[in-house]
Amino acid sequence: MNQSILFTDIQHWDEARQSVGFTAQQSGALIECWIDKGGLEALSGMVITSGQQALQVFSSLRFDIEELAEELIEDDRYNEAGEIEVKISLA
């Protein structure tokens, strides 16, 4: 685990994106990170039917999701908006 990347305890559901947003901090810069509903379903093996349920699933898998986001940050895998999107592939 990279000690220069820290994650806040804040997370929120974005209905339009169908994603949970969470924040990392590296060298004082805030980095918005996202994992979509499909990714949460793939990790949990559950069908998510509400934003509240998505937040609960995120909380239960937070450590694993943050680890994935940390790898993406270290590899500079930012999207066009400067955000990290944790994508889960079932392949």
PyMOL Python script that loads the backbone (N, CA, C, O; Angstrom):
from pymol import cmd

cmd.read_pdbstr("""\
ATOM      1  N   MET A   1       0.848  -1.179   0.000  1.00  0.00           N
ATOM      2  CA  MET A   1       0.000   0.000   0.000  1.00  0.00           C
ATOM      3  C   MET A   1       0.891   1.239   0.000  1.00  0.00           C
ATOM      4  O   MET A   1       1.824   1.344   0.797  1.00  0.00           O
ATOM      5  N   ASN A   2       0.605   2.148  -0.875  1.00  0.00           N
ATOM      6  CA  ASN A   2       1.361   3.378  -1.021  1.00  0.00           C
ATOM      7  C   ASN A   2       0.890   4.379   0.028  1.00  0.00           C
ATOM      8  O   ASN A   2      -0.273   4.785   0.033  1.00  0.00           O
ATOM      9  N   GLN A   3       1.794   4.772   0.910  1.00  0.00           N
ATOM     10  CA  GLN A   3       1.428   5.690   1.991  1.00  0.00           C
ATOM     11  C   GLN A   3       1.174   7.113   1.501  1.00  0.00           C
ATOM     12  O   GLN A   3       0.607   7.923   2.234  1.00  0.00           O
ATOM     13  N   SER A   4       1.586   7.431   0.267  1.00  0.00           N
ATOM     14  CA  SER A   4       1.368   8.786  -0.239  1.00  0.00           C
ATOM     15  C   SER A   4      -0.032   8.959  -0.821  1.00  0.00           C
ATOM     16  O   SER A   4      -0.420  10.075  -1.165  1.00  0.00           O
ATOM     17  N   ILE A   5      -0.790   7.881  -0.934  1.00  0.00           N
ATOM     18  CA  ILE A   5      -2.175   7.949  -1.409  1.00  0.00           C
ATOM     19  C   ILE A   5      -3.084   7.607  -0.237  1.00  0.00           C
ATOM     20  O   ILE A   5      -3.016   6.513   0.324  1.00  0.00           O
ATOM     21  N   LEU A   6      -3.927   8.550   0.117  1.00  0.00           N
ATOM     22  CA  LEU A   6      -4.862   8.363   1.221  1.00  0.00           C
ATOM     23  C   LEU A   6      -6.280   8.481   0.694  1.00  0.00           C
ATOM     24  O   LEU A   6      -6.541   9.246  -0.234  1.00  0.00           O
ATOM     25  N   PHE A   7      -7.187   7.732   1.280  1.00  0.00           N
ATOM     26  CA  PHE A   7      -8.600   7.792   0.892  1.00  0.00           C
ATOM     27  C   PHE A   7      -9.407   8.383   2.035  1.00  0.00           C
ATOM     28  O   PHE A   7      -9.200   8.042   3.200  1.00  0.00           O
ATOM     29  N   THR A   8     -10.327   9.270   1.690  1.00  0.00           N
ATOM     30  CA  THR A   8     -11.211   9.851   2.701  1.00  0.00           C
ATOM     31  C   THR A   8     -12.329   8.852   3.004  1.00  0.00           C
ATOM     32  O   THR A   8     -12.501   7.859   2.298  1.00  0.00           O
ATOM     33  N   ASP A   9     -13.074   9.132   4.051  1.00  0.00           N
ATOM     34  CA  ASP A   9     -14.201   8.266   4.424  1.00  0.00           C
ATOM     35  C   ASP A   9     -15.483   8.662   3.703  1.00  0.00           C
ATOM     36  O   ASP A   9     -16.541   8.085   3.953  1.00  0.00           O
ATOM     37  N   ILE A  10     -15.395   9.631   2.821  1.00  0.00           N
ATOM     38  CA  ILE A  10     -16.578  10.166   2.151  1.00  0.00           C
ATOM     39  C   ILE A  10     -16.865   9.391   0.868  1.00  0.00           C
ATOM     40  O   ILE A  10     -15.972   9.155   0.054  1.00  0.00           O
ATOM     41  N   GLN A  11     -18.122   9.000   0.705  1.00  0.00           N
ATOM     42  CA  GLN A  11     -18.573   8.387  -0.536  1.00  0.00           C
ATOM     43  C   GLN A  11     -19.990   8.869  -0.810  1.00  0.00           C
ATOM     44  O   GLN A  11     -20.727   9.225   0.109  1.00  0.00           O
ATOM     45  N   HIS A  12     -20.359   8.876  -2.080  1.00  0.00           N
ATOM     46  CA  HIS A  12     -21.715   9.320  -2.439  1.00  0.00           C
ATOM     47  C   HIS A  12     -22.170   8.578  -3.696  1.00  0.00           C
ATOM     48  O   HIS A  12     -21.364   8.112  -4.501  1.00  0.00           O
ATOM     49  N   TRP A  13     -23.474   8.490  -3.829  1.00  0.00           N
ATOM     50  CA  TRP A  13     -24.097   7.861  -4.989  1.00  0.00           C
ATOM     51  C   TRP A  13     -24.456   8.945  -5.989  1.00  0.00           C
ATOM     52  O   TRP A  13     -25.085   9.940  -5.629  1.00  0.00           O
ATOM     53  N   ASP A  14     -24.063   8.763  -7.232  1.00  0.00           N
ATOM     54  CA  ASP A  14     -24.422   9.687  -8.310  1.00  0.00           C
ATOM     55  C   ASP A  14     -25.417   8.967  -9.210  1.00  0.00           C
ATOM     56  O   ASP A  14     -25.056   8.051  -9.948  1.00  0.00           O
ATOM     57  N   GLU A  15     -26.655   9.386  -9.139  1.00  0.00           N
ATOM     58  CA  GLU A  15     -27.739   8.724  -9.867  1.00  0.00           C
ATOM     59  C   GLU A  15     -27.511   8.780 -11.374  1.00  0.00           C
ATOM     60  O   GLU A  15     -27.717   7.786 -12.070  1.00  0.00           O
ATOM     61  N   ALA A  16     -27.090   9.929 -11.881  1.00  0.00           N
ATOM     62  CA  ALA A  16     -26.887  10.083 -13.323  1.00  0.00           C
ATOM     63  C   ALA A  16     -25.790   9.153 -13.841  1.00  0.00           C
ATOM     64  O   ALA A  16     -25.913   8.591 -14.929  1.00  0.00           O
ATOM     65  N   ARG A  17     -24.739   8.995 -13.077  1.00  0.00           N
ATOM     66  CA  ARG A  17     -23.616   8.123 -13.483  1.00  0.00           C
ATOM     67  C   ARG A  17     -23.843   6.669 -13.091  1.00  0.00           C
ATOM     68  O   ARG A  17     -23.150   5.774 -13.575  1.00  0.00           O
ATOM     69  N   GLN A  18     -24.827   6.433 -12.203  1.00  0.00           N
ATOM     70  CA  GLN A  18     -25.064   5.095 -11.657  1.00  0.00           C
ATOM     71  C   GLN A  18     -23.758   4.560 -11.066  1.00  0.00           C
ATOM     72  O   GLN A  18     -23.350   3.428 -11.324  1.00  0.00           O
ATOM     73  N   SER A  19     -23.119   5.414 -10.267  1.00  0.00           N
ATOM     74  CA  SER A  19     -21.802   5.109  -9.719  1.00  0.00           C
ATOM     75  C   SER A  19     -21.659   5.670  -8.308  1.00  0.00           C
ATOM     76  O   SER A  19     -22.329   6.627  -7.920  1.00  0.00           O
ATOM     77  N   VAL A  20     -20.757   5.033  -7.554  1.00  0.00           N
ATOM     78  CA  VAL A  20     -20.360   5.554  -6.260  1.00  0.00           C
ATOM     79  C   VAL A  20     -19.080   6.352  -6.466  1.00  0.00           C
ATOM     80  O   VAL A  20     -18.116   5.869  -7.061  1.00  0.00           O
ATOM     81  N   GLY A  21     -19.090   7.579  -5.963  1.00  0.00           N
ATOM     82  CA  GLY A  21     -17.912   8.426  -6.003  1.00  0.00           C
ATOM     83  C   GLY A  21     -17.223   8.409  -4.658  1.00  0.00           C
ATOM     84  O   GLY A  21     -17.881   8.418  -3.618  1.00  0.00           O
ATOM     85  N   PHE A  22     -15.902   8.384  -4.671  1.00  0.00           N
ATOM     86  CA  PHE A  22     -15.113   8.449  -3.448  1.00  0.00           C
ATOM     87  C   PHE A  22     -13.840   9.217  -3.773  1.00  0.00           C
ATOM     88  O   PHE A  22     -13.489   9.384  -4.941  1.00  0.00           O
ATOM     89  N   THR A  23     -13.150   9.684  -2.736  1.00  0.00           N
ATOM     90  CA  THR A  23     -12.050  10.604  -2.957  1.00  0.00           C
ATOM     91  C   THR A  23     -10.740  10.061  -2.414  1.00  0.00           C
ATOM     92  O   THR A  23     -10.679   9.500  -1.319  1.00  0.00           O
ATOM     93  N   ALA A  24      -9.693  10.243  -3.210  1.00  0.00           N
ATOM     94  CA  ALA A  24      -8.328   9.934  -2.782  1.00  0.00           C
ATOM     95  C   ALA A  24      -7.570  11.247  -2.682  1.00  0.00           C
ATOM     96  O   ALA A  24      -7.958  12.255  -3.272  1.00  0.00           O
ATOM     97  N   GLN A  25      -6.489  11.215  -1.929  1.00  0.00           N
ATOM     98  CA  GLN A  25      -5.629  12.381  -1.825  1.00  0.00           C
ATOM     99  C   GLN A  25      -4.192  11.934  -2.036  1.00  0.00           C
ATOM    100  O   GLN A  25      -3.726  10.985  -1.405  1.00  0.00           O
ATOM    101  N   GLN A  26      -3.496  12.621  -2.927  1.00  0.00           N
ATOM    102  CA  GLN A  26      -2.093  12.325  -3.195  1.00  0.00           C
ATOM    103  C   GLN A  26      -1.334  13.637  -3.271  1.00  0.00           C
ATOM    104  O   GLN A  26      -1.660  14.505  -4.082  1.00  0.00           O
ATOM    105  N   SER A  27      -0.331  13.781  -2.435  1.00  0.00           N
ATOM    106  CA  SER A  27       0.487  15.002  -2.397  1.00  0.00           C
ATOM    107  C   SER A  27      -0.383  16.249  -2.277  1.00  0.00           C
ATOM    108  O   SER A  27      -0.092  17.270  -2.900  1.00  0.00           O
ATOM    109  N   GLY A  28      -1.430  16.173  -1.493  1.00  0.00           N
ATOM    110  CA  GLY A  28      -2.310  17.309  -1.266  1.00  0.00           C
ATOM    111  C   GLY A  28      -3.390  17.509  -2.308  1.00  0.00           C
ATOM    112  O   GLY A  28      -4.303  18.308  -2.104  1.00  0.00           O
ATOM    113  N   ALA A  29      -3.303  16.796  -3.428  1.00  0.00           N
ATOM    114  CA  ALA A  29      -4.310  16.931  -4.494  1.00  0.00           C
ATOM    115  C   ALA A  29      -5.447  15.940  -4.264  1.00  0.00           C
ATOM    116  O   ALA A  29      -5.211  14.776  -3.939  1.00  0.00           O
ATOM    117  N   LEU A  30      -6.681  16.411  -4.434  1.00  0.00           N
ATOM    118  CA  LEU A  30      -7.843  15.524  -4.323  1.00  0.00           C
ATOM    119  C   LEU A  30      -8.115  14.880  -5.678  1.00  0.00           C
ATOM    120  O   LEU A  30      -8.082  15.544  -6.714  1.00  0.00           O
ATOM    121  N   ILE A  31      -8.379  13.595  -5.651  1.00  0.00           N
ATOM    122  CA  ILE A  31      -8.647  12.828  -6.866  1.00  0.00           C
ATOM    123  C   ILE A  31     -10.018  12.180  -6.715  1.00  0.00           C
ATOM    124  O   ILE A  31     -10.237  11.374  -5.812  1.00  0.00           O
ATOM    125  N   GLU A  32     -10.931  12.537  -7.601  1.00  0.00           N
ATOM    126  CA  GLU A  32     -12.267  11.929  -7.589  1.00  0.00           C
ATOM    127  C   GLU A  32     -12.172  10.555  -8.241  1.00  0.00           C
ATOM    128  O   GLU A  32     -11.643  10.407  -9.343  1.00  0.00           O
ATOM    129  N   CYS A  33     -12.692   9.558  -7.541  1.00  0.00           N
ATOM    130  CA  CYS A  33     -12.675   8.177  -8.028  1.00  0.00           C
ATOM    131  C   CYS A  33     -14.113   7.679  -8.125  1.00  0.00           C
ATOM    132  O   CYS A  33     -14.992   8.117  -7.384  1.00  0.00           O
ATOM    133  N   TRP A  34     -14.330   6.754  -9.057  1.00  0.00           N
ATOM    134  CA  TRP A  34     -15.668   6.221  -9.298  1.00  0.00           C
ATOM    135  C   TRP A  34     -15.618   4.711  -9.509  1.00  0.00           C
ATOM    136  O   TRP A  34     -14.662   4.171 -10.065  1.00  0.00           O
ATOM    137  N   ILE A  35     -16.670   4.052  -9.050  1.00  0.00           N
ATOM    138  CA  ILE A  35     -16.926   2.662  -9.445  1.00  0.00           C
ATOM    139  C   ILE A  35     -18.409   2.584  -9.773  1.00  0.00           C
ATOM    140  O   ILE A  35     -19.246   3.033  -8.990  1.00  0.00           O
ATOM    141  N   ASP A  36     -18.733   2.019 -10.920  1.00  0.00           N
ATOM    142  CA  ASP A  36     -20.137   1.999 -11.333  1.00  0.00           C
ATOM    143  C   ASP A  36     -20.882   0.813 -10.734  1.00  0.00           C
ATOM    144  O   ASP A  36     -20.292  -0.107 -10.167  1.00  0.00           O
ATOM    145  N   LYS A  37     -22.177   0.871 -10.881  1.00  0.00           N
ATOM    146  CA  LYS A  37     -23.066  -0.155 -10.324  1.00  0.00           C
ATOM    147  C   LYS A  37     -22.689  -1.547 -10.829  1.00  0.00           C
ATOM    148  O   LYS A  37     -22.693  -2.509 -10.061  1.00  0.00           O
ATOM    149  N   GLY A  38     -22.364  -1.656 -12.115  1.00  0.00           N
ATOM    150  CA  GLY A  38     -21.974  -2.941 -12.678  1.00  0.00           C
ATOM    151  C   GLY A  38     -20.720  -3.493 -12.026  1.00  0.00           C
ATOM    152  O   GLY A  38     -20.623  -4.697 -11.784  1.00  0.00           O
ATOM    153  N   GLY A  39     -19.769  -2.634 -11.743  1.00  0.00           N
ATOM    154  CA  GLY A  39     -18.547  -3.060 -11.071  1.00  0.00           C
ATOM    155  C   GLY A  39     -18.826  -3.549  -9.657  1.00  0.00           C
ATOM    156  O   GLY A  39     -18.261  -4.547  -9.209  1.00  0.00           O
ATOM    157  N   LEU A  40     -19.701  -2.835  -8.965  1.00  0.00           N
ATOM    158  CA  LEU A  40     -20.079  -3.264  -7.609  1.00  0.00           C
ATOM    159  C   LEU A  40     -20.795  -4.613  -7.646  1.00  0.00           C
ATOM    160  O   LEU A  40     -20.569  -5.474  -6.796  1.00  0.00           O
ATOM    161  N   GLU A  41     -21.663  -4.780  -8.649  1.00  0.00           N
ATOM    162  CA  GLU A  41     -22.382  -6.054  -8.777  1.00  0.00           C
ATOM    163  C   GLU A  41     -21.407  -7.193  -9.084  1.00  0.00           C
ATOM    164  O   GLU A  41     -21.546  -8.293  -8.550  1.00  0.00           O
ATOM    165  N   ALA A  42     -20.421  -6.925  -9.947  1.00  0.00           N
ATOM    166  CA  ALA A  42     -19.441  -7.956 -10.299  1.00  0.00           C
ATOM    167  C   ALA A  42     -18.607  -8.357  -9.078  1.00  0.00           C
ATOM    168  O   ALA A  42     -18.349  -9.541  -8.860  1.00  0.00           O
ATOM    169  N   LEU A  43     -18.192  -7.376  -8.290  1.00  0.00           N
ATOM    170  CA  LEU A  43     -17.385  -7.677  -7.110  1.00  0.00           C
ATOM    171  C   LEU A  43     -18.169  -8.390  -6.012  1.00  0.00           C
ATOM    172  O   LEU A  43     -17.648  -9.264  -5.319  1.00  0.00           O
ATOM    173  N   SER A  44     -19.434  -7.996  -5.872  1.00  0.00           N
ATOM    174  CA  SER A  44     -20.232  -8.525  -4.762  1.00  0.00           C
ATOM    175  C   SER A  44     -21.038  -9.769  -5.122  1.00  0.00           C
ATOM    176  O   SER A  44     -21.419 -10.541  -4.243  1.00  0.00           O
ATOM    177  N   GLY A  45     -21.294  -9.961  -6.406  1.00  0.00           N
ATOM    178  CA  GLY A  45     -22.156 -11.064  -6.813  1.00  0.00           C
ATOM    179  C   GLY A  45     -23.630 -10.799  -6.527  1.00  0.00           C
ATOM    180  O   GLY A  45     -24.447 -11.719  -6.544  1.00  0.00           O
ATOM    181  N   MET A  46     -23.964  -9.542  -6.263  1.00  0.00           N
ATOM    182  CA  MET A  46     -25.338  -9.160  -5.939  1.00  0.00           C
ATOM    183  C   MET A  46     -25.920  -8.282  -7.040  1.00  0.00           C
ATOM    184  O   MET A  46     -25.184  -7.642  -7.791  1.00  0.00           O
ATOM    185  N   VAL A  47     -27.246  -8.256  -7.128  1.00  0.00           N
ATOM    186  CA  VAL A  47     -27.937  -7.308  -7.997  1.00  0.00           C
ATOM    187  C   VAL A  47     -28.278  -6.102  -7.126  1.00  0.00           C
ATOM    188  O   VAL A  47     -28.939  -6.240  -6.097  1.00  0.00           O
ATOM    189  N   ILE A  48     -27.830  -4.936  -7.538  1.00  0.00           N
ATOM    190  CA  ILE A  48     -28.034  -3.711  -6.767  1.00  0.00           C
ATOM    191  C   ILE A  48     -29.248  -2.975  -7.326  1.00  0.00           C
ATOM    192  O   ILE A  48     -29.321  -2.695  -8.522  1.00  0.00           O
ATOM    193  N   THR A  49     -30.198  -2.665  -6.445  1.00  0.00           N
ATOM    194  CA  THR A  49     -31.448  -2.072  -6.898  1.00  0.00           C
ATOM    195  C   THR A  49     -31.653  -0.626  -6.458  1.00  0.00           C
ATOM    196  O   THR A  49     -32.651  -0.008  -6.829  1.00  0.00           O
ATOM    197  N   SER A  50     -30.725  -0.074  -5.672  1.00  0.00           N
ATOM    198  CA  SER A  50     -30.879   1.313  -5.224  1.00  0.00           C
ATOM    199  C   SER A  50     -29.517   1.924  -4.923  1.00  0.00           C
ATOM    200  O   SER A  50     -28.525   1.219  -4.734  1.00  0.00           O
ATOM    201  N   GLY A  51     -29.496   3.242  -4.884  1.00  0.00           N
ATOM    202  CA  GLY A  51     -28.278   3.942  -4.521  1.00  0.00           C
ATOM    203  C   GLY A  51     -27.842   3.623  -3.102  1.00  0.00           C
ATOM    204  O   GLY A  51     -26.650   3.486  -2.826  1.00  0.00           O
ATOM    205  N   GLN A  52     -28.805   3.507  -2.208  1.00  0.00           N
ATOM    206  CA  GLN A  52     -28.488   3.171  -0.813  1.00  0.00           C
ATOM    207  C   GLN A  52     -27.827   1.801  -0.727  1.00  0.00           C
ATOM    208  O   GLN A  52     -26.861   1.620   0.013  1.00  0.00           O
ATOM    209  N   GLN A  53     -28.341   0.848  -1.476  1.00  0.00           N
ATOM    210  CA  GLN A  53     -27.743  -0.488  -1.486  1.00  0.00           C
ATOM    211  C   GLN A  53     -26.342  -0.437  -2.093  1.00  0.00           C
ATOM    212  O   GLN A  53     -25.436  -1.123  -1.618  1.00  0.00           O
ATOM    213  N   ALA A  54     -26.159   0.368  -3.135  1.00  0.00           N
ATOM    214  CA  ALA A  54     -24.837   0.510  -3.754  1.00  0.00           C
ATOM    215  C   ALA A  54     -23.831   1.043  -2.733  1.00  0.00           C
ATOM    216  O   ALA A  54     -22.694   0.573  -2.683  1.00  0.00           O
ATOM    217  N   LEU A  55     -24.239   2.016  -1.923  1.00  0.00           N
ATOM    218  CA  LEU A  55     -23.350   2.557  -0.898  1.00  0.00           C
ATOM    219  C   LEU A  55     -23.012   1.513   0.160  1.00  0.00           C
ATOM    220  O   LEU A  55     -21.885   1.469   0.653  1.00  0.00           O
ATOM    221  N   GLN A  56     -23.980   0.679   0.507  1.00  0.00           N
ATOM    222  CA  GLN A  56     -23.729  -0.379   1.483  1.00  0.00           C
ATOM    223  C   GLN A  56     -22.743  -1.407   0.929  1.00  0.00           C
ATOM    224  O   GLN A  56     -21.833  -1.841   1.634  1.00  0.00           O
ATOM    225  N   VAL A  57     -22.927  -1.790  -0.325  1.00  0.00           N
ATOM    226  CA  VAL A  57     -22.012  -2.737  -0.970  1.00  0.00           C
ATOM    227  C   VAL A  57     -20.622  -2.119  -1.064  1.00  0.00           C
ATOM    228  O   VAL A  57     -19.623  -2.779  -0.777  1.00  0.00           O
ATOM    229  N   PHE A  58     -20.561  -0.855  -1.467  1.00  0.00           N
ATOM    230  CA  PHE A  58     -19.270  -0.164  -1.537  1.00  0.00           C
ATOM    231  C   PHE A  58     -18.563  -0.213  -0.185  1.00  0.00           C
ATOM    232  O   PHE A  58     -17.376  -0.529  -0.109  1.00  0.00           O
ATOM    233  N   SER A  59     -19.295   0.098   0.871  1.00  0.00           N
ATOM    234  CA  SER A  59     -18.700   0.101   2.212  1.00  0.00           C
ATOM    235  C   SER A  59     -18.145  -1.268   2.586  1.00  0.00           C
ATOM    236  O   SER A  59     -17.084  -1.371   3.201  1.00  0.00           O
ATOM    237  N   SER A  60     -18.865  -2.306   2.214  1.00  0.00           N
ATOM    238  CA  SER A  60     -18.416  -3.656   2.577  1.00  0.00           C
ATOM    239  C   SER A  60     -17.193  -4.100   1.772  1.00  0.00           C
ATOM    240  O   SER A  60     -16.449  -4.980   2.203  1.00  0.00           O
ATOM    241  N   LEU A  61     -16.989  -3.488   0.605  1.00  0.00           N
ATOM    242  CA  LEU A  61     -15.860  -3.848  -0.268  1.00  0.00           C
ATOM    243  C   LEU A  61     -14.844  -2.724  -0.391  1.00  0.00           C
ATOM    244  O   LEU A  61     -13.967  -2.759  -1.253  1.00  0.00           O
ATOM    245  N   ARG A  62     -14.967  -1.740   0.464  1.00  0.00           N
ATOM    246  CA  ARG A  62     -14.172  -0.519   0.356  1.00  0.00           C
ATOM    247  C   ARG A  62     -12.671  -0.780   0.232  1.00  0.00           C
ATOM    248  O   ARG A  62     -12.022  -0.205  -0.643  1.00  0.00           O
ATOM    249  N   PHE A  63     -12.111  -1.629   1.083  1.00  0.00           N
ATOM    250  CA  PHE A  63     -10.667  -1.863   1.071  1.00  0.00           C
ATOM    251  C   PHE A  63     -10.213  -2.383  -0.289  1.00  0.00           C
ATOM    252  O   PHE A  63      -9.213  -1.910  -0.827  1.00  0.00           O
ATOM    253  N   ASP A  64     -10.928  -3.340  -0.845  1.00  0.00           N
ATOM    254  CA  ASP A  64     -10.566  -3.903  -2.151  1.00  0.00           C
ATOM    255  C   ASP A  64     -10.693  -2.869  -3.267  1.00  0.00           C
ATOM    256  O   ASP A  64      -9.843  -2.798  -4.155  1.00  0.00           O
ATOM    257  N   ILE A  65     -11.758  -2.070  -3.220  1.00  0.00           N
ATOM    258  CA  ILE A  65     -11.981  -1.047  -4.253  1.00  0.00           C
ATOM    259  C   ILE A  65     -10.899   0.026  -4.165  1.00  0.00           C
ATOM    260  O   ILE A  65     -10.386   0.473  -5.191  1.00  0.00           O
ATOM    261  N   GLU A  66     -10.554   0.438  -2.958  1.00  0.00           N
ATOM    262  CA  GLU A  66      -9.495   1.442  -2.795  1.00  0.00           C
ATOM    263  C   GLU A  66      -8.158   0.914  -3.292  1.00  0.00           C
ATOM    264  O   GLU A  66      -7.368   1.668  -3.859  1.00  0.00           O
ATOM    265  N   GLU A  67      -7.899  -0.363  -3.090  1.00  0.00           N
ATOM    266  CA  GLU A  67      -6.661  -0.967  -3.583  1.00  0.00           C
ATOM    267  C   GLU A  67      -6.604  -0.912  -5.119  1.00  0.00           C
ATOM    268  O   GLU A  67      -5.560  -0.616  -5.699  1.00  0.00           O
ATOM    269  N   LEU A  68      -7.732  -1.200  -5.760  1.00  0.00           N
ATOM    270  CA  LEU A  68      -7.803  -1.120  -7.224  1.00  0.00           C
ATOM    271  C   LEU A  68      -7.599   0.322  -7.701  1.00  0.00           C
ATOM    272  O   LEU A  68      -6.879   0.568  -8.669  1.00  0.00           O
ATOM    273  N   ALA A  69      -8.236   1.265  -7.014  1.00  0.00           N
ATOM    274  CA  ALA A  69      -8.097   2.678  -7.377  1.00  0.00           C
ATOM    275  C   ALA A  69      -6.654   3.141  -7.182  1.00  0.00           C
ATOM    276  O   ALA A  69      -6.128   3.901  -7.995  1.00  0.00           O
ATOM    277  N   GLU A  70      -6.023   2.688  -6.117  1.00  0.00           N
ATOM    278  CA  GLU A  70      -4.635   3.056  -5.842  1.00  0.00           C
ATOM    279  C   GLU A  70      -3.711   2.610  -6.974  1.00  0.00           C
ATOM    280  O   GLU A  70      -2.821   3.356  -7.384  1.00  0.00           O
ATOM    281  N   GLU A  71      -3.921   1.410  -7.471  1.00  0.00           N
ATOM    282  CA  GLU A  71      -3.113   0.909  -8.596  1.00  0.00           C
ATOM    283  C   GLU A  71      -3.300   1.794  -9.832  1.00  0.00           C
ATOM    284  O   GLU A  71      -2.338   2.093 -10.539  1.00  0.00           O
ATOM    285  N   LEU A  72      -4.528   2.202 -10.081  1.00  0.00           N
ATOM    286  CA  LEU A  72      -4.810   3.066 -11.237  1.00  0.00           C
ATOM    287  C   LEU A  72      -4.155   4.440 -11.069  1.00  0.00           C
ATOM    288  O   LEU A  72      -3.639   5.002 -12.035  1.00  0.00           O
ATOM    289  N   ILE A  73      -4.175   4.975  -9.860  1.00  0.00           N
ATOM    290  CA  ILE A  73      -3.531   6.263  -9.596  1.00  0.00           C
ATOM    291  C   ILE A  73      -2.026   6.142  -9.808  1.00  0.00           C
ATOM    292  O   ILE A  73      -1.417   6.996 -10.453  1.00  0.00           O
ATOM    293  N   GLU A  74      -1.431   5.094  -9.273  1.00  0.00           N
ATOM    294  CA  GLU A  74       0.010   4.893  -9.426  1.00  0.00           C
ATOM    295  C   GLU A  74       0.411   4.740 -10.890  1.00  0.00           C
ATOM    296  O   GLU A  74       1.514   5.127 -11.276  1.00  0.00           O
ATOM    297  N   ASP A  75      -0.476   4.179 -11.702  1.00  0.00           N
ATOM    298  CA  ASP A  75      -0.203   3.986 -13.136  1.00  0.00           C
ATOM    299  C   ASP A  75      -0.658   5.182 -13.979  1.00  0.00           C
ATOM    300  O   ASP A  75      -0.614   5.126 -15.208  1.00  0.00           O
ATOM    301  N   ASP A  76      -1.099   6.272 -13.316  1.00  0.00           N
ATOM    302  CA  ASP A  76      -1.583   7.476 -14.014  1.00  0.00           C
ATOM    303  C   ASP A  76      -2.682   7.167 -15.024  1.00  0.00           C
ATOM    304  O   ASP A  76      -2.648   7.672 -16.146  1.00  0.00           O
ATOM    305  N   ARG A  77      -3.654   6.345 -14.640  1.00  0.00           N
ATOM    306  CA  ARG A  77      -4.736   5.927 -15.528  1.00  0.00           C
ATOM    307  C   ARG A  77      -5.967   6.809 -15.330  1.00  0.00           C
ATOM    308  O   ARG A  77      -7.057   6.305 -15.062  1.00  0.00           O
ATOM    309  N   TYR A  78      -5.796   8.113 -15.461  1.00  0.00           N
ATOM    310  CA  TYR A  78      -6.885   9.079 -15.288  1.00  0.00           C
ATOM    311  C   TYR A  78      -7.706   9.175 -16.567  1.00  0.00           C
ATOM    312  O   TYR A  78      -7.183   9.007 -17.669  1.00  0.00           O
ATOM    313  N   ASN A  79      -9.004   9.449 -16.405  1.00  0.00           N
ATOM    314  CA  ASN A  79      -9.842   9.685 -17.584  1.00  0.00           C
ATOM    315  C   ASN A  79      -9.656  11.134 -18.050  1.00  0.00           C
ATOM    316  O   ASN A  79      -8.854  11.871 -17.477  1.00  0.00           O
ATOM    317  N   GLU A  80     -10.388  11.537 -19.076  1.00  0.00           N
ATOM    318  CA  GLU A  80     -10.254  12.874 -19.654  1.00  0.00           C
ATOM    319  C   GLU A  80     -10.559  13.984 -18.645  1.00  0.00           C
ATOM    320  O   GLU A  80     -10.047  15.097 -18.770  1.00  0.00           O
ATOM    321  N   ALA A  81     -11.379  13.684 -17.663  1.00  0.00           N
ATOM    322  CA  ALA A  81     -11.750  14.676 -16.648  1.00  0.00           C
ATOM    323  C   ALA A  81     -10.789  14.681 -15.458  1.00  0.00           C
ATOM    324  O   ALA A  81     -10.996  15.425 -14.500  1.00  0.00           O
ATOM    325  N   GLY A  82      -9.745  13.862 -15.512  1.00  0.00           N
ATOM    326  CA  GLY A  82      -8.786  13.787 -14.417  1.00  0.00           C
ATOM    327  C   GLY A  82      -9.257  12.929 -13.256  1.00  0.00           C
ATOM    328  O   GLY A  82      -8.769  13.066 -12.134  1.00  0.00           O
ATOM    329  N   GLU A  83     -10.212  12.040 -13.529  1.00  0.00           N
ATOM    330  CA  GLU A  83     -10.775  11.154 -12.505  1.00  0.00           C
ATOM    331  C   GLU A  83     -10.256   9.732 -12.711  1.00  0.00           C
ATOM    332  O   GLU A  83      -9.764   9.373 -13.780  1.00  0.00           O
ATOM    333  N   ILE A  84     -10.383   8.951 -11.662  1.00  0.00           N
ATOM    334  CA  ILE A  84     -10.072   7.522 -11.722  1.00  0.00           C
ATOM    335  C   ILE A  84     -11.382   6.754 -11.791  1.00  0.00           C
ATOM    336  O   ILE A  84     -12.266   6.954 -10.958  1.00  0.00           O
ATOM    337  N   GLU A  85     -11.511   5.872 -12.786  1.00  0.00           N
ATOM    338  CA  GLU A  85     -12.693   5.020 -12.898  1.00  0.00           C
ATOM    339  C   GLU A  85     -12.264   3.578 -12.709  1.00  0.00           C
ATOM    340  O   GLU A  85     -11.525   3.021 -13.520  1.00  0.00           O
ATOM    341  N   VAL A  86     -12.738   2.983 -11.623  1.00  0.00           N
ATOM    342  CA  VAL A  86     -12.432   1.592 -11.352  1.00  0.00           C
ATOM    343  C   VAL A  86     -13.379   0.751 -12.190  1.00  0.00           C
ATOM    344  O   VAL A  86     -14.593   0.775 -11.985  1.00  0.00           O
ATOM    345  N   LYS A  87     -12.829   0.024 -13.115  1.00  0.00           N
ATOM    346  CA  LYS A  87     -13.620  -0.831 -14.013  1.00  0.00           C
ATOM    347  C   LYS A  87     -13.355  -2.289 -13.635  1.00  0.00           C
ATOM    348  O   LYS A  87     -12.212  -2.701 -13.439  1.00  0.00           O
ATOM    349  N   ILE A  88     -14.423  -3.044 -13.541  1.00  0.00           N
ATOM    350  CA  ILE A  88     -14.314  -4.472 -13.218  1.00  0.00           C
ATOM    351  C   ILE A  88     -14.757  -5.258 -14.438  1.00  0.00           C
ATOM    352  O   ILE A  88     -15.858  -5.073 -14.958  1.00  0.00           O
ATOM    353  N   SER A  89     -13.871  -6.141 -14.883  1.00  0.00           N
ATOM    354  CA  SER A  89     -14.213  -6.985 -16.040  1.00  0.00           C
ATOM    355  C   SER A  89     -14.426  -8.409 -15.548  1.00  0.00           C
ATOM    356  O   SER A  89     -13.671  -8.905 -14.711  1.00  0.00           O
ATOM    357  N   LEU A  90     -15.430  -9.047 -16.060  1.00  0.00           N
ATOM    358  CA  LEU A  90     -15.723 -10.416 -15.669  1.00  0.00           C
ATOM    359  C   LEU A  90     -14.956 -11.433 -16.493  1.00  0.00           C
ATOM    360  O   LEU A  90     -15.061 -12.634 -16.246  1.00  0.00           O
ATOM    361  N   ALA A  91     -14.185 -10.968 -17.470  1.00  0.00           N
ATOM    362  CA  ALA A  91     -13.431 -11.867 -18.347  1.00  0.00           C
ATOM    363  C   ALA A  91     -12.237 -12.460 -17.649  1.00  0.00           C
ATOM    364  O   ALA A  91     -11.496 -13.239 -18.249  1.00  0.00           O
TER     365      ALA A  91
END
""", "prot")
cmd.dss("prot")
cmd.show_as("cartoon", "prot")
cmd.util.cbc("prot")
cmd.orient("prot")
